[in-house]
Amino acid sequence: MAVYSAFKSFINPSFQDSASFIRNLVYQLFRRFVIWIVSAGSVPEHVAIIMDGNRRYATKRKMKKLKGHEFGYNSLMHTVRDCYELGIKYVTVYAFSIENFKRSKEEVETLMNLMQEKLELLIEKESMVKTYGIRVQIMGDLSLFPQRVREAADRAMAFSRNNDTAFLNICAPYTGTQEIAQAVEGVMKAGDLNEKKISAEDIERHLYTSDCPEPELLIRTSGETRLSNFLLWQTSFSLLYATPILWPEFSFRHLVRAVLEYQKAYPFLQKRKDQLLTLVPHQHHD
């Protein structure tokens, strides 16, 4: 009887099913059209994102904080896919600040459990990492993680090490000042000095992002316009795009709007960058 019902539904779908199929088809066609239009302009190779607003999203909807972070993870996966389809090769996200360890013990423990769970999801056979050929890199002081989370991070990086179609840099536990400090320490330990003094190029070789171009576009959600100690060195020439949208609400249309703002600002950004590099020669990873 169940088989007969399924067959009947297949050959004679309901109006609701047909309407849903048509809506989805129209959306996918519109999405492809938008990608085609946006791709005709200058698309940033590297986008950085401060994913802000998970807790406010949960409060707004009277959910537990954990639910807000789970919705935030879903938003990250959708955004990584959207970036890839728009031609953005590198995505760097601020996932967990070292300062976040100052939150309540209960919340930190919950976030560590969620971090471990989501890192393990990245290495499943049907994960987006495998489907799109994404290399996952965890950037930060991993020694601050509990061992179980550190091991999950190591597995995710090892699993995707040979992927090179796209790159997802997850900054956790991270601050920009800590990154710069460890870069200087790395230069000193390596004895990698230029004429017995530390140069900008020396430091850049030891940054977590040394194998990535600098981000051209930095997106921050939830209406804030602060860098919050994120990529302080790398964002000298980045366009900061702030949106009032909370991170779990961030979608394809918000990403497109950010890229369009970047395209509008692109001539000025390039001119300004060329002027400054002419005045102060400085090697960037372009």
Secondary structure, DSSP 8 states (H G I E B T S, - for coil): -HHHHHHHHHHS--HHHHHHHHHHHHHHHHHHHHHHHHHTS---SEEEEE---HHHHHHHTT--HHHHHHHHHHHHHHHHHHHHHHT--EEEEE--BGGGGGS-HHHHHHHHHHHHHHHHHTTSTTSHHHHHTEEEEEES-GGGS-HHHHHHHHHHHHHTTT--SEEEEEE-SB-HHHHHHHHHHHHHHHT--BTTB--HHHHHTTSTTTTS---SEEEE-TT----TTSSTTTTTT-EEEE-SS-GGG--HHHHHHHHHHHHHHHHHHHHHHHHHHHHS------
